[in-house]
Amino acid sequence: MAAKRGASDNPSFVNHAGNVSATLALNEYLERDLDARMERTRRRPLPEGRVLPAESLAIGAALLAAGLAVLACTAGALAVLVTASIAGTYLLVYTPLKPITSLCSSGDRRRSLSCVHPGL
């Protein structure tokens, strides 16, 4: 009988998890000053000083670069373009807009993404 495979046995899942983790590490780098002032987020590693900003930036950038390189070798240019676009949109559009508009910070995920994609 063949062994049952789980999600972690799937290289695509592992690569996706790495790219998401990289994007979140970069997001925490960008929001570290705001996180330090908010009750809910002030105990995260960067605001508390358990991780240095340069470490978070380096790890996030390295993980994202490695993840995109793996995608390029295994899934092709379209997968790289889509993943890079998602990370870029999250980091360069959604994150900076969060303090400016309530559309990016509501509890309704469809509304909070509407600042990035108005059709949602």
Rosetta silent file (secondary structure, phi, psi, omega in degrees, C-alpha in Angstrom):
SEQUENCE: MAAKRGASDNPSFVNHAGNVSATLALNEYLERDLDARMERTRRRPLPEGRVLPAESLAIGAALLAAGLAVLACTAGALAVLVTASIAGTYLLVYTPLKPITSLCSSGDRRRSLSCVHPGL
SCORE:     score description
SCORE:     0.000 S_00000001
   1 L     0.000  134.282 -178.921    0.000    0.000    0.000 S_00000001
   2 L   -73.028  144.951  177.888    1.331    3.412   -0.957 S_00000001
   3 L   -68.698  142.332  178.742    2.047    5.899    1.761 S_00000001
   4 L   -75.137  132.233 -179.221   -0.472    8.687    2.046 S_00000001
   5 L   -96.578  140.741  177.390    0.937   12.030    0.976 S_00000001
   6 L  -105.441  177.420 -178.164    0.222   15.224    2.834 S_00000001
   7 H   -60.100  -34.461 -178.329    0.329   18.848    1.738 S_00000001
   8 H   -71.380  -11.711  176.216    3.945   19.211    2.899 S_00000001
   9 H   -84.576   -7.452 -177.693    4.959   16.486    0.431 S_00000001
  10 L   -94.561  115.687 -178.295    3.819   18.688   -2.444 S_00000001
  11 H   -58.803  -33.266  179.086    6.639   20.949   -3.711 S_00000001
  12 H   -64.896  -41.408  179.241    4.116   23.529   -4.951 S_00000001
  13 H   -63.987  -45.657 -179.109    2.575   23.798   -1.487 S_00000001
  14 H   -62.317  -43.215  179.261    5.986   24.154    0.164 S_00000001
  15 H   -64.823  -42.873  178.974    7.034   26.814   -2.355 S_00000001
  16 H   -61.647  -44.496  179.162    3.761   28.705   -1.905 S_00000001
  17 H   -60.675  -39.668  177.936    4.149   28.616    1.883 S_00000001
  18 H   -65.134  -41.821  179.368    7.682   29.988    1.538 S_00000001
  19 H   -67.383  -38.997  176.671    6.558   32.826   -0.731 S_00000001
  20 H   -64.793  -44.612  179.094    3.716   33.736    1.622 S_00000001
  21 H   -60.775  -41.297  178.739    6.094   33.660    4.602 S_00000001
  22 H   -61.551  -45.477 -179.642    8.546   35.886    2.743 S_00000001
  23 H   -63.395  -40.571  178.964    5.832   38.401    1.922 S_00000001
  24 H   -68.152  -36.435  176.598    4.634   38.458    5.520 S_00000001
  25 H   -63.912  -41.091  178.442    8.196   38.960    6.816 S_00000001
  26 H   -68.425  -36.229  176.126    8.596   41.914    4.457 S_00000001
  27 H   -62.330  -44.657  178.936    5.196   43.260    5.547 S_00000001
  28 H   -64.127  -34.784  175.667    6.253   43.133    9.191 S_00000001
  29 H   -61.020  -46.980 -177.981    9.445   44.981    8.238 S_00000001
  30 H   -66.255  -31.853 -174.506    7.390   47.733    6.563 S_00000001
  31 L  -103.411   14.034 -172.614    4.940   48.019    9.469 S_00000001
  32 H   -60.633  -38.150 -179.230    7.349   47.669   12.399 S_00000001
  33 H   -70.224  -41.758  176.950    6.914   51.253   13.671 S_00000001
  34 H   -66.019  -41.696  179.112    3.118   51.083   13.501 S_00000001
  35 H   -60.389  -34.196 -179.542    3.146   47.615   15.084 S_00000001
  36 H   -66.670  -24.275 -178.077    5.153   48.973   18.017 S_00000001
  37 H   -94.087  -12.617 -176.441    2.357   51.448   18.803 S_00000001
  38 L   -97.930  133.964  179.661   -0.589   49.045   18.542 S_00000001
  39 L   -55.116  -45.786 -174.962   -1.662   46.914   21.495 S_00000001
  40 L   -66.436  -28.451 -171.865   -2.512   43.940   19.275 S_00000001
  41 L  -116.556   -3.293 -172.967    0.841   43.903   17.435 S_00000001
  42 L   -68.202  -14.416  179.470    3.409   45.399   19.791 S_00000001
  43 L   -95.974   10.413  175.710    4.618   41.969   20.967 S_00000001
  44 L   -69.132  159.672 -174.542    5.643   40.832   17.498 S_00000001
  45 H   -55.934  -42.360 -179.315    9.350   40.025   17.073 S_00000001
  46 H   -68.088  -51.482  179.234   10.353   43.266   15.329 S_00000001
  47 H   -60.177  -32.663  179.635    8.649   45.759   17.678 S_00000001
  48 H   -81.840   -8.936  179.577   10.002   43.905   20.707 S_00000001
  49 L    83.715    9.576  177.957   13.530   43.847   19.268 S_00000001
  50 L   -73.273  -22.064  174.936   13.784   40.042   19.147 S_00000001
  51 L  -130.755  134.060  178.832   14.516   40.364   15.416 S_00000001
  52 L   -79.027  148.199  178.968   16.435   43.269   13.912 S_00000001
  53 H   -54.746  -41.573 -179.761   14.852   45.133   10.989 S_00000001
  54 H   -63.236  -34.822  177.610   17.800   44.288    8.721 S_00000001
  55 H   -66.474  -44.649  179.582   17.372   40.586    9.545 S_00000001
  56 H   -62.788  -43.927  178.830   13.681   40.648    8.686 S_00000001
  57 H   -62.689  -46.546 -178.526   14.368   42.479    5.430 S_00000001
  58 H   -65.247  -44.687 -179.279   17.196   40.124    4.455 S_00000001
  59 H   -66.179  -45.648  179.399   15.295   36.943    5.328 S_00000001
  60 H   -61.508  -46.099 -179.761   12.110   38.102    3.623 S_00000001
  61 H   -65.527  -41.721  179.866   13.922   39.212    0.463 S_00000001
  62 H   -65.857  -43.444  178.579   16.037   36.040    0.326 S_00000001
  63 H   -62.850  -42.486 -179.448   13.016   33.764    0.835 S_00000001
  64 H   -67.365  -43.246  178.068   11.014   35.570   -1.838 S_00000001
  65 H   -61.604  -43.857  179.164   13.910   35.533   -4.313 S_00000001
  66 H   -64.819  -42.610  179.514   14.516   31.834   -3.670 S_00000001
  67 H   -62.955  -41.546  178.262   10.813   31.044   -3.981 S_00000001
  68 H   -67.663  -35.893  177.411   10.538   32.917   -7.269 S_00000001
  69 H   -65.274  -42.656  177.410   13.660   31.156   -8.566 S_00000001
  70 H   -62.802  -43.372  177.380   12.203   27.753   -7.684 S_00000001
  71 H   -59.924  -41.675  179.868    8.954   28.712   -9.389 S_00000001
  72 H   -59.811  -37.704 -178.786   10.877   29.782  -12.492 S_00000001
  73 H   -79.912  -26.620 -172.959   12.547   26.369  -12.656 S_00000001
  74 H  -111.000  -28.370 -173.137    9.489   24.284  -11.863 S_00000001
  75 L  -123.218  -15.077  176.079    6.358   26.151  -12.919 S_00000001
  76 L   100.356  175.686 -173.775    7.416   28.718  -15.493 S_00000001
  77 H   -65.182  -36.892 -178.776    7.316   32.436  -16.082 S_00000001
  78 H   -62.276  -42.620  178.656    3.572   32.871  -15.603 S_00000001
  79 H   -63.072  -39.170  177.869    3.736   31.449  -12.059 S_00000001
  80 H   -64.591  -45.337 -179.074    6.645   33.786  -11.266 S_00000001
  81 H   -61.971  -45.289 -179.725    4.764   36.769  -12.678 S_00000001
  82 H   -64.238  -47.396 -178.334    1.582   35.992  -10.734 S_00000001
  83 H   -64.376  -44.570  178.870    3.426   35.355   -7.448 S_00000001
  84 H   -64.309  -37.352  178.580    5.628   38.446   -7.801 S_00000001
  85 H   -65.761  -41.357  178.549    2.561   40.541   -8.671 S_00000001
  86 H   -63.713  -47.915 -179.839    0.692   39.317   -5.595 S_00000001
  87 H   -62.511  -44.750 -179.873    3.659   40.019   -3.308 S_00000001
  88 H   -62.871  -43.174  179.294    4.251   43.413   -4.910 S_00000001
  89 H   -64.143  -43.683 -179.964    0.610   44.424   -4.689 S_00000001
  90 H   -62.613  -45.320 -174.344    0.378   43.341   -1.064 S_00000001
  91 H   -80.004  -35.468 -171.565    3.586   45.125   -0.055 S_00000001
  92 H  -103.167  -12.809  178.418    3.457   48.227   -2.247 S_00000001
  93 H  -117.863  -61.028 -174.689   -0.298   48.918   -2.499 S_00000001
  94 H   -62.577  -50.992 -176.369   -2.272   47.188    0.251 S_00000001
  95 H   -60.533  -48.937  179.023    0.167   47.723    3.142 S_00000001
  96 H   -65.962  -26.725 -178.833    0.708   51.472    2.556 S_00000001
  97 H   -80.439  -18.631 -177.016   -3.040   52.040    2.072 S_00000001
  98 L   -54.285  -45.376 -179.667   -4.054   50.366    5.347 S_00000001
  99 L   -76.513  -11.592 -174.067   -3.496   53.472    7.523 S_00000001
 100 L   -94.991  -37.053 -175.150   -5.072   55.752    4.913 S_00000001
 101 L  -130.194  141.957  177.755   -8.360   54.045    4.044 S_00000001
 102 H   -71.966  -15.651  178.685  -10.800   51.906    5.973 S_00000001
 103 H   -62.667  -25.417 -178.172  -11.312   49.806    2.822 S_00000001
 104 H   -95.232   -0.522 -176.082   -7.997   48.104    3.585 S_00000001
 105 L  -133.429   14.098  179.744   -8.620   47.396    7.237 S_00000001
 106 L   -77.669  163.499  178.514  -12.200   46.292    7.620 S_00000001
 107 L   -72.434  -19.847  179.480  -13.072   42.882    8.987 S_00000001
 108 L   -82.992  111.044 -175.330  -14.783   41.951    5.725 S_00000001
 109 H   -59.009  -35.386  179.078  -12.041   40.436    3.544 S_00000001
 110 H   -65.387  -41.267  178.349  -13.868   41.321    0.327 S_00000001
 111 H   -70.378  -38.713 -176.181  -14.050   44.977    1.392 S_00000001
 112 H   -69.416  -24.996  176.425  -10.487   45.043    2.698 S_00000001
 113 L   -89.867   -5.952 -176.928   -9.158   43.823   -0.654 S_00000001
 114 L   -67.709  -20.674  176.077  -11.345   46.222   -2.621 S_00000001
 115 L   -71.820  -23.540  178.336   -8.662   48.919   -2.358 S_00000001
 116 L   -90.967  -41.436 -178.034   -6.363   46.619   -4.341 S_00000001
 117 L  -134.357   98.886 -173.322   -8.966   45.167   -6.707 S_00000001
 118 L   -58.684  -20.176 -178.622  -12.144   47.271   -6.952 S_00000001
 119 L   -77.187   -7.996 -177.995  -14.145   44.370   -8.410 S_00000001
 120 L   -79.353    0.000    0.000  -13.984   42.361   -5.177 S_00000001
